[in-house]
Amino acid sequence: MEKTDNQGCCSEHDRCLEILQLVLDGEASDTEKEYYMHHIEECMPCYRNYNIESEIRNILRSKLEKKPVPTDLVTVIRSKVNETA
């Protein structure tokens, strides 16, 4: 049985979006992850959100190039902030 309202939205939409971000960021507790993975088995809107968000992150990871940051960058930024403060 789907956990959606009569408009096709998840009945726990806000909570699910919050947990989805935690799951995808690797910051969800075991309980949150277990809850969400079980939930998407029964809730098509959340299942779709999970797949879309996962794919977006995968595409971004594959397209973005990691570049080294200059070691003194933090120091330069701090000095600029202090100049304007």
PDB file with one MODEL, atoms N, CA, C and O in Angstrom:
MODEL        1
ATOM      1  N   MET A   1       0.835  -1.178   0.000  1.00  0.00           N
ATOM      2  CA  MET A   1       0.000   0.000   0.000  1.00  0.00           C
ATOM      3  C   MET A   1       0.888   1.252   0.000  1.00  0.00           C
ATOM      4  O   MET A   1       1.773   1.396   0.843  1.00  0.00           O
ATOM      5  N   GLU A   2       0.635   2.157  -0.962  1.00  0.00           N
ATOM      6  CA  GLU A   2       1.429   3.369  -1.045  1.00  0.00           C
ATOM      7  C   GLU A   2       1.110   4.326   0.085  1.00  0.00           C
ATOM      8  O   GLU A   2      -0.037   4.425   0.522  1.00  0.00           O
ATOM      9  N   LYS A   3       2.113   5.020   0.551  1.00  0.00           N
ATOM     10  CA  LYS A   3       1.943   6.012   1.612  1.00  0.00           C
ATOM     11  C   LYS A   3       1.808   7.390   0.988  1.00  0.00           C
ATOM     12  O   LYS A   3       2.630   8.274   1.228  1.00  0.00           O
ATOM     13  N   THR A   4       0.750   7.569   0.177  1.00  0.00           N
ATOM     14  CA  THR A   4       0.534   8.843  -0.489  1.00  0.00           C
ATOM     15  C   THR A   4      -0.860   9.346  -0.203  1.00  0.00           C
ATOM     16  O   THR A   4      -1.754   8.580   0.155  1.00  0.00           O
ATOM     17  N   ASP A   5      -1.036  10.658  -0.368  1.00  0.00           N
ATOM     18  CA  ASP A   5      -2.378  11.209  -0.215  1.00  0.00           C
ATOM     19  C   ASP A   5      -3.113  11.095  -1.546  1.00  0.00           C
ATOM     20  O   ASP A   5      -2.572  10.543  -2.505  1.00  0.00           O
ATOM     21  N   ASN A   6      -4.306  11.596  -1.613  1.00  0.00           N
ATOM     22  CA  ASN A   6      -5.097  11.442  -2.826  1.00  0.00           C
ATOM     23  C   ASN A   6      -4.612  12.330  -3.976  1.00  0.00           C
ATOM     24  O   ASN A   6      -5.183  12.276  -5.065  1.00  0.00           O
ATOM     25  N   GLN A   7      -3.585  13.135  -3.765  1.00  0.00           N
ATOM     26  CA  GLN A   7      -3.001  13.951  -4.828  1.00  0.00           C
ATOM     27  C   GLN A   7      -1.673  13.362  -5.309  1.00  0.00           C
ATOM     28  O   GLN A   7      -0.971  13.992  -6.100  1.00  0.00           O
ATOM     29  N   GLY A   8      -1.328  12.180  -4.848  1.00  0.00           N
ATOM     30  CA  GLY A   8      -0.103  11.521  -5.274  1.00  0.00           C
ATOM     31  C   GLY A   8       1.147  11.992  -4.579  1.00  0.00           C
ATOM     32  O   GLY A   8       2.251  11.722  -5.054  1.00  0.00           O
ATOM     33  N   CYS A   9       1.010  12.693  -3.458  1.00  0.00           N
ATOM     34  CA  CYS A   9       2.162  13.179  -2.697  1.00  0.00           C
ATOM     35  C   CYS A   9       2.387  12.277  -1.491  1.00  0.00           C
ATOM     36  O   CYS A   9       1.452  11.676  -0.963  1.00  0.00           O
ATOM     37  N   CYS A  10       3.608  12.195  -1.078  1.00  0.00           N
ATOM     38  CA  CYS A  10       3.945  11.422   0.104  1.00  0.00           C
ATOM     39  C   CYS A  10       3.301  12.064   1.327  1.00  0.00           C
ATOM     40  O   CYS A  10       3.326  13.284   1.486  1.00  0.00           O
ATOM     41  N   SER A  11       2.732  11.239   2.178  1.00  0.00           N
ATOM     42  CA  SER A  11       2.092  11.755   3.387  1.00  0.00           C
ATOM     43  C   SER A  11       3.116  12.271   4.401  1.00  0.00           C
ATOM     44  O   SER A  11       2.752  12.964   5.351  1.00  0.00           O
ATOM     45  N   GLU A  12       4.392  11.935   4.203  1.00  0.00           N
ATOM     46  CA  GLU A  12       5.467  12.380   5.100  1.00  0.00           C
ATOM     47  C   GLU A  12       6.531  13.137   4.303  1.00  0.00           C
ATOM     48  O   GLU A  12       7.728  12.986   4.547  1.00  0.00           O
ATOM     49  N   HIS A  13       6.085  13.942   3.362  1.00  0.00           N
ATOM     50  CA  HIS A  13       6.952  14.592   2.381  1.00  0.00           C
ATOM     51  C   HIS A  13       8.146  15.329   2.991  1.00  0.00           C
ATOM     52  O   HIS A  13       9.287  15.072   2.605  1.00  0.00           O
ATOM     53  N   ASP A  14       7.907  16.227   3.921  1.00  0.00           N
ATOM     54  CA  ASP A  14       8.993  17.024   4.495  1.00  0.00           C
ATOM     55  C   ASP A  14      10.026  16.156   5.207  1.00  0.00           C
ATOM     56  O   ASP A  14      11.231  16.342   5.041  1.00  0.00           O
ATOM     57  N   ARG A  15       9.541  15.215   5.994  1.00  0.00           N
ATOM     58  CA  ARG A  15      10.458  14.318   6.719  1.00  0.00           C
ATOM     59  C   ARG A  15      11.273  13.490   5.733  1.00  0.00           C
ATOM     60  O   ARG A  15      12.478  13.306   5.907  1.00  0.00           O
ATOM     61  N   CYS A  16      10.602  12.992   4.693  1.00  0.00           N
ATOM     62  CA  CYS A  16      11.290  12.154   3.713  1.00  0.00           C
ATOM     63  C   CYS A  16      12.366  12.924   2.951  1.00  0.00           C
ATOM     64  O   CYS A  16      13.445  12.389   2.697  1.00  0.00           O
ATOM     65  N   LEU A  17      12.084  14.171   2.585  1.00  0.00           N
ATOM     66  CA  LEU A  17      13.099  14.972   1.899  1.00  0.00           C
ATOM     67  C   LEU A  17      14.317  15.212   2.780  1.00  0.00           C
ATOM     68  O   LEU A  17      15.456  15.172   2.314  1.00  0.00           O
ATOM     69  N   GLU A  18      14.060  15.460   4.052  1.00  0.00           N
ATOM     70  CA  GLU A  18      15.160  15.670   4.994  1.00  0.00           C
ATOM     71  C   GLU A  18      16.010  14.399   5.121  1.00  0.00           C
ATOM     72  O   GLU A  18      17.238  14.464   5.068  1.00  0.00           O
ATOM     73  N   ILE A  19      15.363  13.262   5.285  1.00  0.00           N
ATOM     74  CA  ILE A  19      16.096  12.006   5.434  1.00  0.00           C
ATOM     75  C   ILE A  19      16.796  11.630   4.136  1.00  0.00           C
ATOM     76  O   ILE A  19      17.905  11.096   4.161  1.00  0.00           O
ATOM     77  N   LEU A  20      16.155  11.904   2.997  1.00  0.00           N
ATOM     78  CA  LEU A  20      16.778  11.615   1.699  1.00  0.00           C
ATOM     79  C   LEU A  20      18.127  12.312   1.591  1.00  0.00           C
ATOM     80  O   LEU A  20      19.111  11.692   1.188  1.00  0.00           O
ATOM     81  N   GLN A  21      18.184  13.583   1.943  1.00  0.00           N
ATOM     82  CA  GLN A  21      19.453  14.310   1.862  1.00  0.00           C
ATOM     83  C   GLN A  21      20.498  13.713   2.802  1.00  0.00           C
ATOM     84  O   GLN A  21      21.674  13.618   2.450  1.00  0.00           O
ATOM     85  N   LEU A  22      20.069  13.315   3.990  1.00  0.00           N
ATOM     86  CA  LEU A  22      20.998  12.683   4.934  1.00  0.00           C
ATOM     87  C   LEU A  22      21.515  11.361   4.385  1.00  0.00           C
ATOM     88  O   LEU A  22      22.704  11.062   4.497  1.00  0.00           O
ATOM     89  N   VAL A  23      20.634  10.575   3.795  1.00  0.00           N
ATOM     90  CA  VAL A  23      21.025   9.281   3.232  1.00  0.00           C
ATOM     91  C   VAL A  23      22.032   9.490   2.107  1.00  0.00           C
ATOM     92  O   VAL A  23      23.078   8.842   2.082  1.00  0.00           O
ATOM     93  N   LEU A  24      21.724  10.386   1.180  1.00  0.00           N
ATOM     94  CA  LEU A  24      22.610  10.612   0.049  1.00  0.00           C
ATOM     95  C   LEU A  24      23.935  11.245   0.451  1.00  0.00           C
ATOM     96  O   LEU A  24      24.953  11.026  -0.206  1.00  0.00           O
ATOM     97  N   ASP A  25      23.929  12.027   1.522  1.00  0.00           N
ATOM     98  CA  ASP A  25      25.174  12.634   2.022  1.00  0.00           C
ATOM     99  C   ASP A  25      25.980  11.666   2.882  1.00  0.00           C
ATOM    100  O   ASP A  25      27.105  11.975   3.272  1.00  0.00           O
ATOM    101  N   GLY A  26      25.412  10.495   3.180  1.00  0.00           N
ATOM    102  CA  GLY A  26      26.100   9.527   4.034  1.00  0.00           C
ATOM    103  C   GLY A  26      26.065   9.922   5.492  1.00  0.00           C
ATOM    104  O   GLY A  26      26.887   9.451   6.278  1.00  0.00           O
ATOM    105  N   GLU A  27      25.119  10.788   5.875  1.00  0.00           N
ATOM    106  CA  GLU A  27      25.043  11.283   7.244  1.00  0.00           C
ATOM    107  C   GLU A  27      23.839  10.746   8.010  1.00  0.00           C
ATOM    108  O   GLU A  27      23.638  11.109   9.169  1.00  0.00           O
ATOM    109  N   ALA A  28      23.032   9.888   7.383  1.00  0.00           N
ATOM    110  CA  ALA A  28      21.859   9.331   8.058  1.00  0.00           C
ATOM    111  C   ALA A  28      22.281   8.270   9.062  1.00  0.00           C
ATOM    112  O   ALA A  28      23.231   7.520   8.835  1.00  0.00           O
ATOM    113  N   SER A  29      21.562   8.222  10.170  1.00  0.00           N
ATOM    114  CA  SER A  29      21.813   7.153  11.134  1.00  0.00           C
ATOM    115  C   SER A  29      21.322   5.841  10.519  1.00  0.00           C
ATOM    116  O   SER A  29      20.601   5.845   9.521  1.00  0.00           O
ATOM    117  N   ASP A  30      21.714   4.738  11.116  1.00  0.00           N
ATOM    118  CA  ASP A  30      21.244   3.437  10.621  1.00  0.00           C
ATOM    119  C   ASP A  30      19.728   3.366  10.657  1.00  0.00           C
ATOM    120  O   ASP A  30      19.109   2.815   9.747  1.00  0.00           O
ATOM    121  N   THR A  31      19.125   3.917  11.698  1.00  0.00           N
ATOM    122  CA  THR A  31      17.671   3.915  11.846  1.00  0.00           C
ATOM    123  C   THR A  31      17.010   4.735  10.739  1.00  0.00           C
ATOM    124  O   THR A  31      16.023   4.298  10.147  1.00  0.00           O
ATOM    125  N   GLU A  32      17.550   5.915  10.461  1.00  0.00           N
ATOM    126  CA  GLU A  32      16.991   6.768   9.407  1.00  0.00           C
ATOM    127  C   GLU A  32      17.124   6.105   8.038  1.00  0.00           C
ATOM    128  O   GLU A  32      16.192   6.120   7.233  1.00  0.00           O
ATOM    129  N   LYS A  33      18.288   5.527   7.790  1.00  0.00           N
ATOM    130  CA  LYS A  33      18.512   4.869   6.501  1.00  0.00           C
ATOM    131  C   LYS A  33      17.569   3.682   6.337  1.00  0.00           C
ATOM    132  O   LYS A  33      16.960   3.505   5.281  1.00  0.00           O
ATOM    133  N   GLU A  34      17.452   2.876   7.376  1.00  0.00           N
ATOM    134  CA  GLU A  34      16.564   1.721   7.329  1.00  0.00           C
ATOM    135  C   GLU A  34      15.114   2.165   7.096  1.00  0.00           C
ATOM    136  O   GLU A  34      14.399   1.582   6.280  1.00  0.00           O
ATOM    137  N   TYR A  35      14.694   3.204   7.823  1.00  0.00           N
ATOM    138  CA  TYR A  35      13.339   3.734   7.657  1.00  0.00           C
ATOM    139  C   TYR A  35      13.106   4.163   6.207  1.00  0.00           C
ATOM    140  O   TYR A  35      12.103   3.792   5.596  1.00  0.00           O
ATOM    141  N   TYR A  36      14.038   4.945   5.667  1.00  0.00           N
ATOM    142  CA  TYR A  36      13.844   5.497   4.326  1.00  0.00           C
ATOM    143  C   TYR A  36      13.847   4.399   3.264  1.00  0.00           C
ATOM    144  O   TYR A  36      13.014   4.415   2.357  1.00  0.00           O
ATOM    145  N   MET A  37      14.760   3.462   3.367  1.00  0.00           N
ATOM    146  CA  MET A  37      14.826   2.388   2.371  1.00  0.00           C
ATOM    147  C   MET A  37      13.566   1.522   2.405  1.00  0.00           C
ATOM    148  O   MET A  37      13.093   1.060   1.367  1.00  0.00           O
ATOM    149  N   HIS A  38      13.039   1.312   3.583  1.00  0.00           N
ATOM    150  CA  HIS A  38      11.771   0.575   3.689  1.00  0.00           C
ATOM    151  C   HIS A  38      10.627   1.425   3.135  1.00  0.00           C
ATOM    152  O   HIS A  38       9.744   0.916   2.445  1.00  0.00           O
ATOM    153  N   HIS A  39      10.649   2.705   3.438  1.00  0.00           N
ATOM    154  CA  HIS A  39       9.592   3.617   2.995  1.00  0.00           C
ATOM    155  C   HIS A  39       9.503   3.683   1.473  1.00  0.00           C
ATOM    156  O   HIS A  39       8.402   3.671   0.924  1.00  0.00           O
ATOM    157  N   ILE A  40      10.647   3.752   0.778  1.00  0.00           N
ATOM    158  CA  ILE A  40      10.594   3.887  -0.677  1.00  0.00           C
ATOM    159  C   ILE A  40      10.125   2.608  -1.367  1.00  0.00           C
ATOM    160  O   ILE A  40       9.791   2.629  -2.551  1.00  0.00           O
ATOM    161  N   GLU A  41      10.099   1.517  -0.646  1.00  0.00           N
ATOM    162  CA  GLU A  41       9.521   0.292  -1.206  1.00  0.00           C
ATOM    163  C   GLU A  41       8.007   0.427  -1.351  1.00  0.00           C
ATOM    164  O   GLU A  41       7.390  -0.266  -2.159  1.00  0.00           O
ATOM    165  N   GLU A  42       7.416   1.321  -0.564  1.00  0.00           N
ATOM    166  CA  GLU A  42       5.962   1.471  -0.549  1.00  0.00           C
ATOM    167  C   GLU A  42       5.475   2.817  -1.076  1.00  0.00           C
ATOM    168  O   GLU A  42       4.278   2.985  -1.311  1.00  0.00           O
ATOM    169  N   CYS A  43       6.372   3.775  -1.264  1.00  0.00           N
ATOM    170  CA  CYS A  43       5.970   5.127  -1.639  1.00  0.00           C
ATOM    171  C   CYS A  43       6.634   5.517  -2.964  1.00  0.00           C
ATOM    172  O   CYS A  43       7.830   5.806  -3.008  1.00  0.00           O
ATOM    173  N   MET A  44       5.855   5.520  -4.025  1.00  0.00           N
ATOM    174  CA  MET A  44       6.393   5.817  -5.349  1.00  0.00           C
ATOM    175  C   MET A  44       6.972   7.232  -5.469  1.00  0.00           C
ATOM    176  O   MET A  44       8.030   7.379  -6.081  1.00  0.00           O
ATOM    177  N   PRO A  45       6.340   8.284  -4.921  1.00  0.00           N
ATOM    178  CA  PRO A  45       6.965   9.613  -5.021  1.00  0.00           C
ATOM    179  C   PRO A  45       8.361   9.660  -4.379  1.00  0.00           C
ATOM    180  O   PRO A  45       9.276  10.267  -4.935  1.00  0.00           O
ATOM    181  N   CYS A  46       8.522   9.040  -3.242  1.00  0.00           N
ATOM    182  CA  CYS A  46       9.829   9.037  -2.575  1.00  0.00           C
ATOM    183  C   CYS A  46      10.829   8.157  -3.324  1.00  0.00           C
ATOM    184  O   CYS A  46      12.019   8.469  -3.375  1.00  0.00           O
ATOM    185  N   TYR A  47      10.352   7.074  -3.897  1.00  0.00           N
ATOM    186  CA  TYR A  47      11.205   6.208  -4.707  1.00  0.00           C
ATOM    187  C   TYR A  47      11.748   6.995  -5.900  1.00  0.00           C
ATOM    188  O   TYR A  47      12.937   6.925  -6.211  1.00  0.00           O
ATOM    189  N   ARG A  48      10.860   7.746  -6.566  1.00  0.00           N
ATOM    190  CA  ARG A  48      11.285   8.564  -7.703  1.00  0.00           C
ATOM    191  C   ARG A  48      12.274   9.643  -7.257  1.00  0.00           C
ATOM    192  O   ARG A  48      13.293   9.862  -7.912  1.00  0.00           O
ATOM    193  N   ASN A  49      11.972  10.320  -6.137  1.00  0.00           N
ATOM    194  CA  ASN A  49      12.895  11.344  -5.627  1.00  0.00           C
ATOM    195  C   ASN A  49      14.274  10.766  -5.358  1.00  0.00           C
ATOM    196  O   ASN A  49      15.287  11.373  -5.704  1.00  0.00           O
ATOM    197  N   TYR A  50      14.311   9.599  -4.743  1.00  0.00           N
ATOM    198  CA  TYR A  50      15.588   8.949  -4.431  1.00  0.00           C
ATOM    199  C   TYR A  50      16.383   8.687  -5.708  1.00  0.00           C
ATOM    200  O   TYR A  50      17.574   8.990  -5.779  1.00  0.00           O
ATOM    201  N   ASN A  51      15.720   8.125  -6.710  1.00  0.00           N
ATOM    202  CA  ASN A  51      16.415   7.805  -7.958  1.00  0.00           C
ATOM    203  C   ASN A  51      16.874   9.057  -8.695  1.00  0.00           C
ATOM    204  O   ASN A  51      17.980   9.088  -9.235  1.00  0.00           O
ATOM    205  N   ILE A  52      16.045  10.075  -8.721  1.00  0.00           N
ATOM    206  CA  ILE A  52      16.419  11.324  -9.396  1.00  0.00           C
ATOM    207  C   ILE A  52      17.602  11.980  -8.697  1.00  0.00           C
ATOM    208  O   ILE A  52      18.587  12.345  -9.339  1.00  0.00           O
ATOM    209  N   GLU A  53      17.501  12.128  -7.381  1.00  0.00           N
ATOM    210  CA  GLU A  53      18.586  12.772  -6.625  1.00  0.00           C
ATOM    211  C   GLU A  53      19.885  11.975  -6.716  1.00  0.00           C
ATOM    212  O   GLU A  53      20.963  12.559  -6.834  1.00  0.00           O
ATOM    213  N   SER A  54      19.791  10.655  -6.663  1.00  0.00           N
ATOM    214  CA  SER A  54      20.986   9.810  -6.775  1.00  0.00           C
ATOM    215  C   SER A  54      21.644   9.986  -8.137  1.00  0.00           C
ATOM    216  O   SER A  54      22.865  10.104  -8.236  1.00  0.00           O
ATOM    217  N   GLU A  55      20.831  10.001  -9.175  1.00  0.00           N
ATOM    218  CA  GLU A  55      21.371  10.135 -10.527  1.00  0.00           C
ATOM    219  C   GLU A  55      21.992  11.511 -10.741  1.00  0.00           C
ATOM    220  O   GLU A  55      23.045  11.618 -11.369  1.00  0.00           O
ATOM    221  N   ILE A  56      21.367  12.549 -10.238  1.00  0.00           N
ATOM    222  CA  ILE A  56      21.942  13.895 -10.347  1.00  0.00           C
ATOM    223  C   ILE A  56      23.312  13.932  -9.688  1.00  0.00           C
ATOM    224  O   ILE A  56      24.266  14.469 -10.252  1.00  0.00           O
ATOM    225  N   ARG A  57      23.406  13.366  -8.505  1.00  0.00           N
ATOM    226  CA  ARG A  57      24.701  13.361  -7.797  1.00  0.00           C
ATOM    227  C   ARG A  57      25.740  12.554  -8.562  1.00  0.00           C
ATOM    228  O   ARG A  57      26.901  12.955  -8.637  1.00  0.00           O
ATOM    229  N   ASN A  58      25.337  11.421  -9.128  1.00  0.00           N
ATOM    230  CA  ASN A  58      26.272  10.604  -9.904  1.00  0.00           C
ATOM    231  C   ASN A  58      26.772  11.348 -11.132  1.00  0.00           C
ATOM    232  O   ASN A  58      27.959  11.295 -11.454  1.00  0.00           O
ATOM    233  N   ILE A  59      25.864  12.043 -11.821  1.00  0.00           N
ATOM    234  CA  ILE A  59      26.256  12.808 -13.006  1.00  0.00           C
ATOM    235  C   ILE A  59      27.213  13.931 -12.617  1.00  0.00           C
ATOM    236  O   ILE A  59      28.235  14.136 -13.271  1.00  0.00           O
ATOM    237  N   LEU A  60      26.881  14.651 -11.558  1.00  0.00           N
ATOM    238  CA  LEU A  60      27.766  15.732 -11.118  1.00  0.00           C
ATOM    239  C   LEU A  60      29.147  15.218 -10.741  1.00  0.00           C
ATOM    240  O   LEU A  60      30.159  15.826 -11.089  1.00  0.00           O
ATOM    241  N   ARG A  61      29.185  14.099 -10.030  1.00  0.00           N
ATOM    242  CA  ARG A  61      30.484  13.523  -9.640  1.00  0.00           C
ATOM    243  C   ARG A  61      31.312  13.156 -10.867  1.00  0.00           C
ATOM    244  O   ARG A  61      32.527  13.353 -10.884  1.00  0.00           O
ATOM    245  N   SER A  62      30.650  12.622 -11.894  1.00  0.00           N
ATOM    246  CA  SER A  62      31.387  12.193 -13.080  1.00  0.00           C
ATOM    247  C   SER A  62      31.833  13.371 -13.941  1.00  0.00           C
ATOM    248  O   SER A  62      32.806  13.256 -14.685  1.00  0.00           O
ATOM    249  N   LYS A  63      31.142  14.489 -13.851  1.00  0.00           N
ATOM    250  CA  LYS A  63      31.448  15.648 -14.695  1.00  0.00           C
ATOM    251  C   LYS A  63      32.379  16.663 -14.034  1.00  0.00           C
ATOM    252  O   LYS A  63      33.070  17.413 -14.723  1.00  0.00           O
ATOM    253  N   LEU A  64      32.399  16.686 -12.728  1.00  0.00           N
ATOM    254  CA  LEU A  64      33.223  17.665 -12.030  1.00  0.00           C
ATOM    255  C   LEU A  64      34.652  17.167 -11.903  1.00  0.00           C
ATOM    256  O   LEU A  64      34.899  15.989 -11.646  1.00  0.00           O
ATOM    257  N   GLU A  65      35.564  18.067 -12.085  1.00  0.00           N
ATOM    258  CA  GLU A  65      36.970  17.741 -11.960  1.00  0.00           C
ATOM    259  C   GLU A  65      37.488  18.282 -10.638  1.00  0.00           C
ATOM    260  O   GLU A  65      37.291  19.453 -10.313  1.00  0.00           O
ATOM    261  N   LYS A  66      38.144  17.428  -9.890  1.00  0.00           N
ATOM    262  CA  LYS A  66      38.722  17.874  -8.621  1.00  0.00           C
ATOM    263  C   LYS A  66      40.065  18.533  -8.913  1.00  0.00           C
ATOM    264  O   LYS A  66      40.946  17.964  -9.557  1.00  0.00           O
ATOM    265  N   LYS A  67      40.179  19.756  -8.411  1.00  0.00           N
ATOM    266  CA  LYS A  67      41.421  20.498  -8.598  1.00  0.00           C
ATOM    267  C   LYS A  67      42.009  20.819  -7.231  1.00  0.00           C
ATOM    268  O   LYS A  67      41.278  21.111  -6.285  1.00  0.00           O
ATOM    269  N   PRO A  68      43.329  20.762  -7.134  1.00  0.00           N
ATOM    270  CA  PRO A  68      43.939  21.093  -5.848  1.00  0.00           C
ATOM    271  C   PRO A  68      43.748  22.576  -5.518  1.00  0.00           C
ATOM    272  O   PRO A  68      43.768  23.440  -6.396  1.00  0.00           O
ATOM    273  N   VAL A  69      43.566  22.832  -4.252  1.00  0.00           N
ATOM    274  CA  VAL A  69      43.385  24.201  -3.763  1.00  0.00           C
ATOM    275  C   VAL A  69      44.722  24.668  -3.209  1.00  0.00           C
ATOM    276  O   VAL A  69      45.409  23.913  -2.521  1.00  0.00           O
ATOM    277  N   PRO A  70      45.096  25.915  -3.507  1.00  0.00           N
ATOM    278  CA  PRO A  70      46.360  26.424  -2.959  1.00  0.00           C
ATOM    279  C   PRO A  70      46.363  26.321  -1.427  1.00  0.00           C
ATOM    280  O   PRO A  70      45.348  26.586  -0.783  1.00  0.00           O
ATOM    281  N   THR A  71      47.475  25.945  -0.867  1.00  0.00           N
ATOM    282  CA  THR A  71      47.562  25.728   0.573  1.00  0.00           C
ATOM    283  C   THR A  71      47.330  26.999   1.379  1.00  0.00           C
ATOM    284  O   THR A  71      46.879  26.927   2.521  1.00  0.00           O
ATOM    285  N   ASP A  72      47.629  28.155   0.808  1.00  0.00           N
ATOM    286  CA  ASP A  72      47.453  29.401   1.551  1.00  0.00           C
ATOM    287  C   ASP A  72      46.086  30.055   1.302  1.00  0.00           C
ATOM    288  O   ASP A  72      45.879  31.198   1.709  1.00  0.00           O
ATOM    289  N   LEU A  73      45.173  29.374   0.661  1.00  0.00           N
ATOM    290  CA  LEU A  73      43.869  29.945   0.331  1.00  0.00           C
ATOM    291  C   LEU A  73      43.107  30.412   1.561  1.00  0.00           C
ATOM    292  O   LEU A  73      42.541  31.505   1.554  1.00  0.00           O
ATOM    293  N   VAL A  74      43.081  29.612   2.608  1.00  0.00           N
ATOM    294  CA  VAL A  74      42.358  29.978   3.829  1.00  0.00           C
ATOM    295  C   VAL A  74      42.945  31.253   4.417  1.00  0.00           C
ATOM    296  O   VAL A  74      42.201  32.140   4.836  1.00  0.00           O
ATOM    297  N   THR A  75      44.239  31.352   4.451  1.00  0.00           N
ATOM    298  CA  THR A  75      44.901  32.528   4.996  1.00  0.00           C
ATOM    299  C   THR A  75      44.562  33.769   4.171  1.00  0.00           C
ATOM    300  O   THR A  75      44.293  34.831   4.732  1.00  0.00           O
ATOM    301  N   VAL A  76      44.574  33.641   2.851  1.00  0.00           N
ATOM    302  CA  VAL A  76      44.259  34.766   1.969  1.00  0.00           C
ATOM    303  C   VAL A  76      42.811  35.213   2.171  1.00  0.00           C
ATOM    304  O   VAL A  76      42.542  36.411   2.252  1.00  0.00           O
ATOM    305  N   ILE A  77      41.890  34.277   2.252  1.00  0.00           N
ATOM    306  CA  ILE A  77      40.480  34.610   2.455  1.00  0.00           C
ATOM    307  C   ILE A  77      40.285  35.309   3.794  1.00  0.00           C
ATOM    308  O   ILE A  77      39.592  36.324   3.871  1.00  0.00           O
ATOM    309  N   ARG A  78      40.894  34.771   4.849  1.00  0.00           N
ATOM    310  CA  ARG A  78      40.776  35.400   6.171  1.00  0.00           C
ATOM    311  C   ARG A  78      41.310  36.826   6.163  1.00  0.00           C
ATOM    312  O   ARG A  78      40.695  37.719   6.745  1.00  0.00           O
ATOM    313  N   SER A  79      42.437  37.048   5.516  1.00  0.00           N
ATOM    314  CA  SER A  79      42.996  38.403   5.508  1.00  0.00           C
ATOM    315  C   SER A  79      42.095  39.355   4.734  1.00  0.00           C
ATOM    316  O   SER A  79      41.951  40.514   5.125  1.00  0.00           O
ATOM    317  N   LYS A  80      41.491  38.898   3.655  1.00  0.00           N
ATOM    318  CA  LYS A  80      40.549  39.751   2.892  1.00  0.00           C
ATOM    319  C   LYS A  80      39.321  40.068   3.722  1.00  0.00           C
ATOM    320  O   LYS A  80      38.837  41.200   3.698  1.00  0.00           O
ATOM    321  N   VAL A  81      38.808  39.090   4.457  1.00  0.00           N
ATOM    322  CA  VAL A  81      37.634  39.317   5.309  1.00  0.00           C
ATOM    323  C   VAL A  81      37.980  40.321   6.394  1.00  0.00           C
ATOM    324  O   VAL A  81      37.202  41.233   6.670  1.00  0.00           O
ATOM    325  N   ASN A  82      39.137  40.158   7.006  1.00  0.00           N
ATOM    326  CA  ASN A  82      39.553  41.074   8.072  1.00  0.00           C
ATOM    327  C   ASN A  82      39.763  42.500   7.551  1.00  0.00           C
ATOM    328  O   ASN A  82      39.530  43.466   8.277  1.00  0.00           O
ATOM    329  N   GLU A  83      40.199  42.630   6.303  1.00  0.00           N
ATOM    330  CA  GLU A  83      40.402  43.968   5.702  1.00  0.00           C
ATOM    331  C   GLU A  83      39.077  44.693   5.564  1.00  0.00           C
ATOM    332  O   GLU A  83      39.011  45.907   5.761  1.00  0.00           O
ATOM    333  N   THR A  84      38.020  43.966   5.226  1.00  0.00           N
ATOM    334  CA  THR A  84      36.728  44.590   4.993  1.00  0.00           C
ATOM    335  C   THR A  84      35.906  44.753   6.273  1.00  0.00           C
ATOM    336  O   THR A  84      34.904  45.468   6.285  1.00  0.00           O
ATOM    337  N   ALA A  85      36.330  44.092   7.342  1.00  0.00           N
ATOM    338  CA  ALA A  85      35.549  44.152   8.596  1.00  0.00           C
ATOM    339  C   ALA A  85      35.820  45.366   9.401  1.00  0.00           C
ATOM    340  O   ALA A  85      35.236  45.541  10.470  1.00  0.00           O
TER     341      ALA A  85
ENDMDL
END
